[in-house]
Amino acid sequence: MKDLKTISNVKLDSFNIFIEKGYKYGFFSSNQTNLLTEKVKYPYQISHTDRTNNSKTSYSFINPRGRNYDGIDSVGYHKEIYLKEPKIKDTLKMSVRKFRMIKENGKDKAIWDSIGYIKVFEK
């Protein structure tokens, strides 16, 4: 429905963020996708491309709860923010993290390093 603008302190190779009509997967199968209808309180969502060309990079919304963001119902850990209307009133922030494996006491350990931030806003 609407592309959003970004400013970042890291290079983004193929990252896109946008507002779209909301949807959810079926209860028992990811093959069943249901659009959220107008009867739902928050029928829109902010979504983004999941990763850059480097599959070890991840983007996550920094949860804005506790701040006065009108119209934001909830924040998925990694995916969407749900909206009443297809617009945002304030700048949102996302973290950019990179995955790596290290050896600790002879065992492999997964580490997510914070490498930057993205500010998201309307045009």
A tleap script that builds the chain and sets N, CA, C and O, in Angstrom:
source leaprc.protein.ff14SB
mol = sequence {
  NMET LYS ASP LEU LYS THR ILE SER ASN VAL
  LYS LEU ASP SER PHE ASN ILE PHE ILE GLU
  LYS GLY TYR LYS TYR GLY PHE PHE SER SER
  ASN GLN THR ASN LEU LEU THR GLU LYS VAL
  LYS TYR PRO TYR GLN ILE SER HIE THR ASP
  ARG THR ASN ASN SER LYS THR SER TYR SER
  PHE ILE ASN PRO ARG GLY ARG ASN TYR ASP
  GLY ILE ASP SER VAL GLY TYR HIE LYS GLU
  ILE TYR LEU LYS GLU PRO LYS ILE LYS ASP
  THR LEU LYS MET SER VAL ARG LYS PHE ARG
  MET ILE LYS GLU ASN GLY LYS ASP LYS ALA
  ILE TRP ASP SER ILE GLY TYR ILE LYS VAL
  PHE GLU CLYS
}
set mol.1.N position { 0.811 -1.195 0.000 }
set mol.1.CA position { 0.000 0.000 0.000 }
set mol.1.C position { 0.858 1.265 0.000 }
set mol.1.O position { 0.581 2.211 -0.738 }
set mol.2.N position { 1.914 1.274 0.844 }
set mol.2.CA position { 2.716 2.485 0.984 }
set mol.2.C position { 4.141 2.128 1.398 }
set mol.2.O position { 4.352 1.401 2.369 }
set mol.3.N position { 5.120 2.650 0.646 }
set mol.3.CA position { 6.521 2.469 1.022 }
set mol.3.C position { 6.894 3.507 2.076 }
set mol.3.O position { 6.386 4.628 2.068 }
set mol.4.N position { 7.784 3.119 2.979 }
set mol.4.CA position { 8.266 4.024 4.022 }
set mol.4.C position { 9.724 4.376 3.749 }
set mol.4.O position { 10.417 3.646 3.041 }
set mol.5.N position { 10.183 5.473 4.297 }
set mol.5.CA position { 11.562 5.941 4.158 }
set mol.5.C position { 12.411 5.409 5.309 }
set mol.5.O position { 11.902 5.112 6.390 }
set mol.6.N position { 13.716 5.296 5.055 }
set mol.6.CA position { 14.636 4.865 6.110 }
set mol.6.C position { 15.911 5.703 6.081 }
set mol.6.O position { 16.329 6.214 5.043 }
set mol.7.N position { 16.504 5.820 7.257 }
set mol.7.CA position { 17.853 6.370 7.422 }
set mol.7.C position { 18.577 5.368 8.310 }
set mol.7.O position { 18.038 4.923 9.323 }
set mol.8.N position { 19.809 5.011 7.923 }
set mol.8.CA position { 20.525 4.001 8.691 }
set mol.8.C position { 21.994 4.370 8.825 }
set mol.8.O position { 22.553 5.083 7.991 }
set mol.9.N position { 22.608 3.868 9.895 }
set mol.9.CA position { 24.044 4.060 10.066 }
set mol.9.C position { 24.837 2.857 9.544 }
set mol.9.O position { 26.051 2.782 9.733 }
set mol.10.N position { 24.141 1.906 8.881 }
set mol.10.CA position { 24.798 0.776 8.220 }
set mol.10.C position { 24.293 0.698 6.780 }
set mol.10.O position { 23.203 1.180 6.472 }
set mol.11.N position { 25.089 0.091 5.903 }
set mol.11.CA position { 24.697 -0.057 4.500 }
set mol.11.C position { 23.610 -1.133 4.405 }
set mol.11.O position { 23.770 -2.240 4.917 }
set mol.12.N position { 22.504 -0.788 3.741 }
set mol.12.CA position { 21.397 -1.720 3.545 }
set mol.12.C position { 21.396 -2.154 2.087 }
set mol.12.O position { 21.138 -1.335 1.205 }
set mol.13.N position { 21.686 -3.452 1.810 }
set mol.13.CA position { 21.788 -3.875 0.418 }
set mol.13.C position { 20.440 -4.020 -0.276 }
set mol.13.O position { 20.297 -3.556 -1.406 }
set mol.14.N position { 19.464 -4.633 0.339 }
set mol.14.CA position { 18.176 -4.837 -0.341 }
set mol.14.C position { 17.030 -4.799 0.671 }
set mol.14.O position { 16.134 -5.642 0.633 }
set mol.15.N position { 17.064 -3.847 1.546 }
set mol.15.CA position { 16.059 -3.730 2.601 }
set mol.15.C position { 14.934 -2.801 2.145 }
set mol.15.O position { 15.190 -1.682 1.700 }
set mol.16.N position { 13.695 -3.265 2.256 }
set mol.16.CA position { 12.511 -2.448 1.953 }
set mol.16.C position { 11.556 -2.542 3.122 }
set mol.16.O position { 11.435 -3.595 3.749 }
set mol.17.N position { 10.873 -1.443 3.419 }
set mol.17.CA position { 9.881 -1.435 4.501 }
set mol.17.C position { 8.637 -0.726 3.991 }
set mol.17.O position { 8.730 0.249 3.246 }
set mol.18.N position { 7.465 -1.225 4.398 }
set mol.18.CA position { 6.220 -0.741 3.806 }
set mol.18.C position { 5.037 -1.022 4.733 }
set mol.18.O position { 5.118 -1.841 5.648 }
set mol.19.N position { 3.933 -0.314 4.464 }
set mol.19.CA position { 2.666 -0.584 5.146 }
set mol.19.C position { 1.815 -1.384 4.169 }
set mol.19.O position { 1.716 -1.040 2.991 }
set mol.20.N position { 1.206 -2.447 4.665 }
set mol.20.CA position { 0.355 -3.283 3.826 }
set mol.20.C position { -0.907 -3.675 4.578 }
set mol.20.O position { -0.999 -3.514 5.795 }
set mol.21.N position { -1.868 -4.186 3.840 }
set mol.21.CA position { -3.073 -4.732 4.446 }
set mol.21.C position { -2.646 -5.929 5.277 }
set mol.21.O position { -1.890 -6.775 4.800 }
set mol.22.N position { -3.119 -6.012 6.507 }
set mol.22.CA position { -2.674 -7.069 7.406 }
set mol.22.C position { -3.145 -8.451 7.011 }
set mol.22.O position { -4.164 -8.597 6.336 }
set mol.23.N position { -2.415 -9.453 7.424 }
set mol.23.CA position { -2.784 -10.843 7.192 }
set mol.23.C position { -2.251 -11.691 8.335 }
set mol.23.O position { -1.387 -11.256 9.096 }
set mol.24.N position { -2.764 -12.883 8.445 }
set mol.24.CA position { -2.231 -13.827 9.421 }
set mol.24.C position { -2.333 -15.221 8.832 }
set mol.24.O position { -3.162 -15.485 7.962 }
set mol.25.N position { -1.478 -16.108 9.318 }
set mol.25.CA position { -1.506 -17.487 8.858 }
set mol.25.C position { -2.577 -18.258 9.601 }
set mol.25.O position { -3.002 -17.871 10.689 }
set mol.26.N position { -3.012 -19.369 8.991 }
set mol.26.CA position { -4.007 -20.222 9.626 }
set mol.26.C position { -3.473 -20.824 10.917 }
set mol.26.O position { -2.264 -20.866 11.147 }
set mol.27.N position { -4.387 -21.285 11.746 }
set mol.27.CA position { -4.001 -21.839 13.046 }
set mol.27.C position { -3.191 -23.125 12.911 }
set mol.27.O position { -2.296 -23.384 13.716 }
set mol.28.N position { -3.502 -23.929 11.894 }
set mol.28.CA position { -2.876 -25.236 11.788 }
set mol.28.C position { -1.967 -25.395 10.578 }
set mol.28.O position { -1.336 -26.439 10.412 }
set mol.29.N position { -1.893 -24.376 9.733 }
set mol.29.CA position { -1.089 -24.502 8.524 }
set mol.29.C position { -0.615 -23.141 8.045 }
set mol.29.O position { -1.395 -22.189 8.014 }
set mol.30.N position { 0.652 -23.039 7.672 }
set mol.30.CA position { 1.147 -21.790 7.097 }
set mol.30.C position { 0.687 -21.647 5.654 }
set mol.30.O position { 0.876 -20.591 5.051 }
set mol.31.N position { 0.085 -22.697 5.086 }
set mol.31.CA position { -0.454 -22.616 3.721 }
set mol.31.C position { -1.751 -21.820 3.665 }
set mol.31.O position { -2.128 -21.318 2.606 }
set mol.32.N position { -2.430 -21.704 4.793 }
set mol.32.CA position { -3.681 -20.952 4.841 }
set mol.32.C position { -3.378 -19.533 5.325 }
set mol.32.O position { -2.967 -19.338 6.469 }
set mol.33.N position { -3.581 -18.546 4.453 }
set mol.33.CA position { -3.335 -17.145 4.802 }
set mol.33.C position { -4.651 -16.396 4.758 }
set mol.33.O position { -5.386 -16.488 3.775 }
set mol.34.N position { -4.958 -15.656 5.810 }
set mol.34.CA position { -6.207 -14.903 5.887 }
set mol.34.C position { -5.915 -13.415 5.977 }
set mol.34.O position { -5.123 -12.984 6.815 }
set mol.35.N position { -6.563 -12.614 5.102 }
set mol.35.CA position { -6.461 -11.168 5.230 }
set mol.35.C position { -7.250 -10.735 6.449 }
set mol.35.O position { -8.313 -11.286 6.731 }
set mol.36.N position { -6.736 -9.748 7.176 }
set mol.36.CA position { -7.490 -9.184 8.286 }
set mol.36.C position { -8.559 -8.280 7.692 }
set mol.36.O position { -8.270 -7.489 6.794 }
set mol.37.N position { -9.775 -8.385 8.176 }
set mol.37.CA position { -10.869 -7.604 7.601 }
set mol.37.C position { -11.011 -6.268 8.315 }
set mol.37.O position { -10.353 -6.023 9.325 }
set mol.38.N position { -11.867 -5.411 7.788 }
set mol.38.CA position { -12.116 -4.105 8.395 }
set mol.38.C position { -12.694 -4.236 9.801 }
set mol.38.O position { -12.599 -3.297 10.592 }
set mol.39.N position { -13.284 -5.365 10.123 }
set mol.39.CA position { -13.857 -5.565 11.455 }
set mol.39.C position { -12.766 -5.717 12.519 }
set mol.39.O position { -13.033 -5.562 13.710 }
set mol.40.N position { -11.560 -6.014 12.096 }
set mol.40.CA position { -10.437 -6.156 13.020 }
set mol.40.C position { -10.003 -4.760 13.437 }
set mol.40.O position { -10.001 -3.839 12.621 }
set mol.41.N position { -9.639 -4.599 14.693 }
set mol.41.CA position { -9.272 -3.284 15.221 }
set mol.41.C position { -8.015 -2.711 14.567 }
set mol.41.O position { -7.906 -1.494 14.419 }
set mol.42.N position { -7.067 -3.557 14.175 }
set mol.42.CA position { -5.808 -3.127 13.570 }
set mol.42.C position { -5.591 -3.878 12.250 }
set mol.42.O position { -4.851 -4.861 12.221 }
set mol.43.N position { -6.226 -3.427 11.155 }
set mol.43.CA position { -6.192 -4.186 9.895 }
set mol.43.C position { -4.957 -3.958 9.023 }
set mol.43.O position { -4.845 -4.579 7.966 }
set mol.44.N position { -4.032 -3.093 9.426 }
set mol.44.CA position { -2.826 -2.812 8.632 }
set mol.44.C position { -1.583 -3.223 9.415 }
set mol.44.O position { -1.626 -3.380 10.635 }
set mol.45.N position { -0.488 -3.393 8.700 }
set mol.45.CA position { 0.753 -3.750 9.374 }
set mol.45.C position { 1.946 -3.145 8.634 }
set mol.45.O position { 1.900 -2.903 7.428 }
set mol.46.N position { 3.009 -2.912 9.396 }
set mol.46.CA position { 4.280 -2.497 8.814 }
set mol.46.C position { 5.105 -3.758 8.666 }
set mol.46.O position { 5.334 -4.477 9.639 }
set mol.47.N position { 5.549 -4.025 7.455 }
set mol.47.CA position { 6.366 -5.214 7.185 }
set mol.47.C position { 7.646 -4.788 6.492 }
set mol.47.O position { 7.766 -3.657 6.022 }
set mol.48.N position { 8.587 -5.693 6.434 }
set mol.48.CA position { 9.855 -5.394 5.764 }
set mol.48.C position { 10.434 -6.659 5.170 }
set mol.48.O position { 10.081 -7.770 5.565 }
set mol.49.N position { 11.330 -6.470 4.214 }
set mol.49.CA position { 12.050 -7.611 3.679 }
set mol.49.C position { 12.855 -8.194 4.833 }
set mol.49.O position { 13.439 -7.461 5.632 }
set mol.50.N position { 12.879 -9.489 4.908 }
set mol.50.CA position { 13.423 -10.160 6.087 }
set mol.50.C position { 14.914 -9.994 6.275 }
set mol.50.O position { 15.375 -9.775 7.396 }
set mol.51.N position { 15.669 -10.094 5.213 }
set mol.51.CA position { 17.123 -10.048 5.343 }
set mol.51.C position { 17.727 -9.411 4.098 }
set mol.51.O position { 17.065 -9.271 3.070 }
set mol.52.N position { 18.969 -9.036 4.208 }
set mol.52.CA position { 19.701 -8.564 3.038 }
set mol.52.C position { 20.198 -9.778 2.269 }
set mol.52.O position { 19.802 -10.904 2.571 }
set mol.53.N position { 21.046 -9.569 1.295 }
set mol.53.CA position { 21.632 -10.690 0.549 }
set mol.53.C position { 22.489 -11.552 1.461 }
set mol.53.O position { 22.767 -12.708 1.142 }
set mol.54.N position { 22.908 -11.003 2.587 }
set mol.54.CA position { 23.668 -11.767 3.570 }
set mol.54.C position { 22.674 -12.339 4.569 }
set mol.54.O position { 22.128 -11.595 5.384 }
set mol.55.N position { 22.431 -13.629 4.525 }
set mol.55.CA position { 21.402 -14.242 5.360 }
set mol.55.C position { 21.744 -14.231 6.851 }
set mol.55.O position { 20.935 -14.665 7.672 }
set mol.56.N position { 22.921 -13.745 7.206 }
set mol.56.CA position { 23.297 -13.694 8.613 }
set mol.56.C position { 22.984 -12.338 9.240 }
set mol.56.O position { 23.419 -12.063 10.358 }
set mol.57.N position { 22.231 -11.484 8.533 }
set mol.57.CA position { 21.841 -10.178 9.051 }
set mol.57.C position { 20.351 -10.189 9.329 }
set mol.57.O position { 19.574 -10.705 8.526 }
set mol.58.N position { 19.945 -9.627 10.454 }
set mol.58.CA position { 18.535 -9.614 10.837 }
set mol.58.C position { 18.118 -8.212 11.269 }
set mol.58.O position { 18.920 -7.454 11.815 }
set mol.59.N position { 16.846 -7.876 11.017 }
set mol.59.CA position { 16.284 -6.582 11.388 }
set mol.59.C position { 15.135 -6.806 12.362 }
set mol.59.O position { 14.291 -7.672 12.132 }
set mol.60.N position { 15.092 -6.045 13.435 }
set mol.60.CA position { 14.016 -6.182 14.420 }
set mol.60.C position { 13.548 -4.809 14.868 }
set mol.60.O position { 14.357 -3.902 15.066 }
set mol.61.N position { 12.237 -4.659 15.028 }
set mol.61.CA position { 11.716 -3.424 15.599 }
set mol.61.C position { 12.105 -3.345 17.060 }
set mol.61.O position { 12.073 -4.346 17.777 }
set mol.62.N position { 12.470 -2.157 17.495 }
set mol.62.CA position { 12.698 -1.928 18.912 }
set mol.62.C position { 11.339 -1.579 19.478 }
set mol.62.O position { 10.722 -0.596 19.069 }
set mol.63.N position { 10.879 -2.367 20.402 }
set mol.63.CA position { 9.513 -2.269 20.912 }
set mol.63.C position { 9.207 -0.871 21.443 }
set mol.63.O position { 9.841 -0.423 22.399 }
set mol.64.N position { 8.238 -0.172 20.833 }
set mol.64.CA position { 7.930 1.189 21.281 }
set mol.64.C position { 6.964 1.265 22.456 }
set mol.64.O position { 6.563 2.365 22.837 }
set mol.65.N position { 6.582 0.144 23.039 }
set mol.65.CA position { 5.654 0.210 24.178 }
set mol.65.C position { 6.263 1.048 25.290 }
set mol.65.O position { 7.474 1.034 25.510 }
set mol.66.N position { 5.407 1.770 25.980 }
set mol.66.CA position { 5.891 2.653 27.032 }
set mol.66.C position { 6.068 4.064 26.509 }
set mol.66.O position { 6.146 5.010 27.292 }
set mol.67.N position { 6.133 4.218 25.189 }
set mol.67.CA position { 6.169 5.537 24.556 }
set mol.67.C position { 4.781 5.821 24.034 }
set mol.67.O position { 3.964 4.905 23.936 }
set mol.68.N position { 4.498 7.021 23.708 }
set mol.68.CA position { 3.158 7.406 23.317 }
set mol.68.C position { 2.965 7.295 21.803 }
set mol.68.O position { 2.858 8.318 21.126 }
set mol.69.N position { 2.918 6.088 21.263 }
set mol.69.CA position { 2.697 5.859 19.838 }
set mol.69.C position { 1.220 5.574 19.622 }
set mol.69.O position { 0.742 4.507 20.007 }
set mol.70.N position { 0.492 6.493 19.022 }
set mol.70.CA position { -0.926 6.286 18.742 }
set mol.70.C position { -1.099 5.249 17.645 }
set mol.70.O position { -0.373 5.264 16.651 }
set mol.71.N position { -2.053 4.355 17.822 }
set mol.71.CA position { -2.433 3.434 16.768 }
set mol.71.C position { -1.579 2.193 16.654 }
set mol.71.O position { -1.815 1.379 15.761 }
set mol.72.N position { -0.602 2.013 17.515 }
set mol.72.CA position { 0.192 0.794 17.446 }
set mol.72.C position { -0.296 -0.159 18.528 }
set mol.72.O position { -0.234 0.131 19.723 }
set mol.73.N position { -0.777 -1.293 18.072 }
set mol.73.CA position { -1.329 -2.276 18.984 }
set mol.73.C position { -0.231 -3.131 19.594 }
set mol.73.O position { -0.144 -3.282 20.812 }
set mol.74.N position { 0.597 -3.680 18.738 }
set mol.74.CA position { 1.614 -4.593 19.247 }
set mol.74.C position { 2.775 -4.654 18.270 }
set mol.74.O position { 2.648 -4.253 17.113 }
set mol.75.N position { 3.872 -5.142 18.729 }
set mol.75.CA position { 5.059 -5.284 17.901 }
set mol.75.C position { 5.471 -6.736 17.915 }
set mol.75.O position { 5.711 -7.311 18.977 }
set mol.76.N position { 5.555 -7.337 16.728 }
set mol.76.CA position { 6.107 -8.678 16.646 }
set mol.76.C position { 7.602 -8.571 16.873 }
set mol.76.O position { 8.199 -7.556 16.515 }
set mol.77.N position { 8.221 -9.573 17.451 }
set mol.77.CA position { 9.647 -9.498 17.767 }
set mol.77.C position { 10.465 -9.152 16.525 }
set mol.77.O position { 11.375 -8.326 16.580 }
set mol.78.N position { 10.134 -9.790 15.414 }
set mol.78.CA position { 10.973 -9.618 14.232 }
set mol.78.C position { 10.206 -9.077 13.024 }
set mol.78.O position { 10.831 -8.567 12.094 }
set mol.79.N position { 8.914 -9.167 13.006 }
set mol.79.CA position { 8.178 -8.952 11.772 }
set mol.79.C position { 7.390 -7.656 11.702 }
set mol.79.O position { 7.870 -6.686 11.116 }
set mol.80.N position { 6.196 -7.607 12.280 }
set mol.80.CA position { 5.261 -6.532 11.980 }
set mol.80.C position { 4.895 -5.667 13.176 }
set mol.80.O position { 5.038 -6.056 14.335 }
set mol.81.N position { 4.419 -4.484 12.840 }
set mol.81.CA position { 3.734 -3.608 13.783 }
set mol.81.C position { 2.327 -3.465 13.225 }
set mol.81.O position { 2.167 -3.195 12.034 }
set mol.82.N position { 1.311 -3.637 14.045 }
set mol.82.CA position { -0.071 -3.560 13.595 }
set mol.82.C position { -0.620 -2.154 13.799 }
set mol.82.O position { -0.336 -1.513 14.810 }
set mol.83.N position { -1.418 -1.669 12.825 }
set mol.83.CA position { -1.907 -0.291 12.821 }
set mol.83.C position { -3.415 -0.220 12.612 }
set mol.83.O position { -4.002 -1.075 11.948 }
set mol.84.N position { -4.042 0.822 13.193 }
set mol.84.CA position { -5.457 1.097 12.935 }
set mol.84.C position { -5.644 1.696 11.548 }
set mol.84.O position { -6.571 1.328 10.826 }
set mol.85.N position { -4.765 2.615 11.179 }
set mol.85.CA position { -4.805 3.303 9.888 }
set mol.85.C position { -3.473 3.064 9.171 }
set mol.85.O position { -2.466 2.796 9.827 }
set mol.86.N position { -3.450 3.158 7.830 }
set mol.86.CA position { -2.196 2.904 7.107 }
set mol.86.C position { -1.243 4.099 7.139 }
set mol.86.O position { -0.867 4.636 6.098 }
set mol.87.N position { -0.863 4.501 8.341 }
set mol.87.CA position { 0.063 5.626 8.511 }
set mol.87.C position { 0.757 5.515 9.863 }
set mol.87.O position { 0.239 4.899 10.795 }
set mol.88.N position { 1.933 6.119 9.953 }
set mol.88.CA position { 2.616 6.201 11.245 }
set mol.88.C position { 2.804 7.674 11.564 }
set mol.88.O position { 3.046 8.492 10.677 }
set mol.89.N position { 2.690 7.996 12.835 }
set mol.89.CA position { 2.746 9.388 13.268 }
set mol.89.C position { 4.118 9.791 13.786 }
set mol.89.O position { 4.397 10.979 13.947 }
set mol.90.N position { 4.974 8.810 14.046 }
set mol.90.CA position { 6.272 9.096 14.639 }
set mol.90.C position { 7.319 8.177 14.003 }
set mol.90.O position { 6.980 7.176 13.370 }
set mol.91.N position { 8.562 8.524 14.176 }
set mol.91.CA position { 9.660 7.701 13.663 }
set mol.91.C position { 9.786 6.433 14.496 }
set mol.91.O position { 9.768 6.483 15.726 }
set mol.92.N position { 9.913 5.305 13.822 }
set mol.92.CA position { 10.140 4.024 14.492 }
set mol.92.C position { 11.621 3.674 14.375 }
set mol.92.O position { 12.313 4.152 13.476 }
set mol.93.N position { 12.089 2.849 15.279 }
set mol.93.CA position { 13.496 2.464 15.289 }
set mol.93.C position { 13.605 0.950 15.185 }
set mol.93.O position { 12.822 0.211 15.782 }
set mol.94.N position { 14.595 0.506 14.413 }
set mol.94.CA position { 14.870 -0.918 14.265 }
set mol.94.C position { 16.339 -1.167 14.597 }
set mol.94.O position { 17.187 -0.296 14.408 }
set mol.95.N position { 16.621 -2.357 15.090 }
set mol.95.CA position { 18.020 -2.735 15.306 }
set mol.95.C position { 18.452 -3.649 14.161 }
set mol.95.O position { 17.646 -4.399 13.610 }
set mol.96.N position { 19.724 -3.574 13.816 }
set mol.96.CA position { 20.320 -4.443 12.801 }
set mol.96.C position { 21.341 -5.296 13.532 }
set mol.96.O position { 22.245 -4.778 14.188 }
set mol.97.N position { 21.187 -6.616 13.413 }
set mol.97.CA position { 22.098 -7.523 14.108 }
set mol.97.C position { 22.691 -8.525 13.128 }
set mol.97.O position { 22.076 -8.869 12.119 }
set mol.98.N position { 23.887 -8.984 13.443 }
set mol.98.CA position { 24.589 -9.948 12.594 }
set mol.98.C position { 24.898 -11.197 13.423 }
set mol.98.O position { 25.335 -11.109 14.570 }
set mol.99.N position { 24.665 -12.338 12.824 }
set mol.99.CA position { 24.858 -13.633 13.469 }
set mol.99.C position { 26.276 -14.138 13.218 }
set mol.99.O position { 26.810 -14.003 12.117 }
set mol.100.N position { 26.879 -14.724 14.262 }
set mol.100.CA position { 28.169 -15.393 14.105 }
set mol.100.C position { 28.281 -16.506 15.142 }
set mol.100.O position { 27.605 -16.487 16.170 }
set mol.101.N position { 29.137 -17.464 14.857 }
set mol.101.CA position { 29.394 -18.574 15.782 }
set mol.101.C position { 30.780 -18.393 16.381 }
set mol.101.O position { 31.719 -18.003 15.687 }
set mol.102.N position { 30.903 -18.681 17.690 }
set mol.102.CA position { 32.200 -18.653 18.358 }
set mol.102.C position { 32.375 -19.964 19.122 }
set mol.102.O position { 31.414 -20.694 19.363 }
set mol.103.N position { 33.597 -20.239 19.487 }
set mol.103.CA position { 33.888 -21.399 20.344 }
set mol.103.C position { 34.027 -20.902 21.771 }
set mol.103.O position { 34.772 -19.959 22.036 }
set mol.104.N position { 33.308 -21.536 22.689 }
set mol.104.CA position { 33.402 -21.190 24.105 }
set mol.104.C position { 33.464 -22.495 24.890 }
set mol.104.O position { 32.535 -23.301 24.855 }
set mol.105.N position { 34.572 -22.689 25.599 }
set mol.105.CA position { 34.807 -23.934 26.345 }
set mol.105.C position { 34.676 -25.158 25.445 }
set mol.105.O position { 34.138 -26.186 25.855 }
set mol.106.N position { 35.172 -25.038 24.217 }
set mol.106.CA position { 35.147 -26.159 23.285 }
set mol.106.C position { 33.812 -26.402 22.608 }
set mol.106.O position { 33.679 -27.349 21.832 }
set mol.107.N position { 32.821 -25.568 22.885 }
set mol.107.CA position { 31.489 -25.742 22.283 }
set mol.107.C position { 31.164 -24.545 21.397 }
set mol.107.O position { 31.621 -23.429 21.644 }
set mol.108.N position { 30.364 -24.799 20.359 }
set mol.108.CA position { 29.901 -23.720 19.492 }
set mol.108.C position { 28.829 -22.906 20.215 }
set mol.108.O position { 27.943 -23.460 20.865 }
set mol.109.N position { 28.925 -21.592 20.093 }
set mol.109.CA position { 27.945 -20.712 20.712 }
set mol.109.C position { 27.508 -19.672 19.682 }
set mol.109.O position { 28.343 -19.061 19.015 }
set mol.110.N position { 26.193 -19.474 19.557 }
set mol.110.CA position { 25.638 -18.496 18.622 }
set mol.110.C position { 25.621 -17.116 19.273 }
set mol.110.O position { 25.195 -16.966 20.419 }
set mol.111.N position { 26.086 -16.115 18.538 }
set mol.111.CA position { 26.134 -14.730 19.027 }
set mol.111.C position { 25.422 -13.831 18.013 }
set mol.111.O position { 25.609 -13.981 16.806 }
set mol.112.N position { 24.613 -12.906 18.504 }
set mol.112.CA position { 23.994 -11.871 17.669 }
set mol.112.C position { 24.606 -10.544 18.083 }
set mol.112.O position { 24.338 -10.048 19.177 }
set mol.113.N position { 25.432 -9.961 17.207 }
set mol.113.CA position { 26.068 -8.676 17.482 }
set mol.113.C position { 25.227 -7.544 16.926 }
set mol.113.O position { 24.772 -7.608 15.783 }
set mol.114.N position { 25.015 -6.505 17.728 }
set mol.114.CA position { 24.340 -5.309 17.242 }
set mol.114.C position { 25.318 -4.556 16.349 }
set mol.114.O position { 26.433 -4.242 16.764 }
set mol.115.N position { 24.886 -4.261 15.096 }
set mol.115.CA position { 25.787 -3.561 14.171 }
set mol.115.C position { 25.231 -2.204 13.734 }
set mol.115.O position { 25.919 -1.452 13.043 }
set mol.116.N position { 23.999 -1.883 14.126 }
set mol.116.CA position { 23.471 -0.577 13.736 }
set mol.116.C position { 21.988 -0.427 13.987 }
set mol.116.O position { 21.339 -1.288 14.579 }
set mol.117.N position { 21.475 0.698 13.516 }
set mol.117.CA position { 20.067 1.028 13.702 }
set mol.117.C position { 19.499 1.603 12.414 }
set mol.117.O position { 20.225 2.140 11.577 }
set mol.118.N position { 18.182 1.479 12.274 }
set mol.118.CA position { 17.450 2.064 11.150 }
set mol.118.C position { 16.326 2.912 11.715 }
set mol.118.O position { 15.590 2.457 12.591 }
set mol.119.N position { 16.183 4.130 11.231 }
set mol.119.CA position { 15.030 4.957 11.560 }
set mol.119.C position { 14.042 4.840 10.406 }
set mol.119.O position { 14.421 4.949 9.240 }
set mol.120.N position { 12.768 4.614 10.743 }
set mol.120.CA position { 11.712 4.413 9.755 }
set mol.120.C position { 10.684 5.525 9.920 }
set mol.120.O position { 10.262 5.830 11.036 }
set mol.121.N position { 10.279 6.137 8.790 }
set mol.121.CA position { 9.302 7.223 8.861 }
set mol.121.C position { 8.549 7.310 7.534 }
set mol.121.O position { 8.954 6.711 6.538 }
set mol.122.N position { 7.447 8.062 7.534 }
set mol.122.CA position { 6.691 8.267 6.309 }
set mol.122.C position { 7.363 9.308 5.440 }
set mol.122.O position { 8.093 10.166 5.935 }
set mol.123.N position { 7.116 9.232 4.153 }
set mol.123.CA position { 7.683 10.188 3.198 }
set mol.123.C position { 7.177 11.582 3.447 }
set mol.123.O position { 7.554 12.512 2.734 }
savepdb mol mol.pdb
quit
